[in-house]
Amino acid sequence: MPNLIWPRALSPDVGAPGLLGRTIHWLGVAVAIAFLITALGFAADGWSMAEAAGLATAAIALALAARGARWLLAKE
């Protein structure tokens, strides 16, 4: 049965572009998580809901872009 979250099996031999894609992906995910934590802090403290919404939107966009880079470079 195919996996809906990760449609292809991970390959150990993706080469240099694949390693670069994986690195970009995980760095992007880490930054997106940091953006989300910061956005939650802004929203909880009531500093600026507009900035919190902007950071949350940026986190989603960054996570999707990082996943796209992995898909393009590592083909997974």
Residue pairs with C-beta under 8 A, 6 or more apart in sequence:
6 76
8 75
8 76
9 76
10 76
11 18
11 76
14 21
14 22
14 74
14 75
14 76
17 73
17 74
18 73
18 74
18 75
18 76
19 74
20 73
21 69
21 70
21 71
21 72
21 73
21 74
22 70
22 73
22 74
24 66
24 69
24 70
24 73
25 66
25 67
25 69
25 70
25 74
26 66
27 66
28 62
28 63
28 65
28 66
28 67
28 69
29 63
29 66
31 62
32 59
32 60
32 62
32 63
32 66
33 59
35 55
35 56
35 58
35 59
35 62
36 55
36 56
36 59
38 55
39 51
39 52
39 53
39 55
39 56
39 59
40 52
42 48
42 49
42 51
42 52
42 55
43 49
43 52
70 76
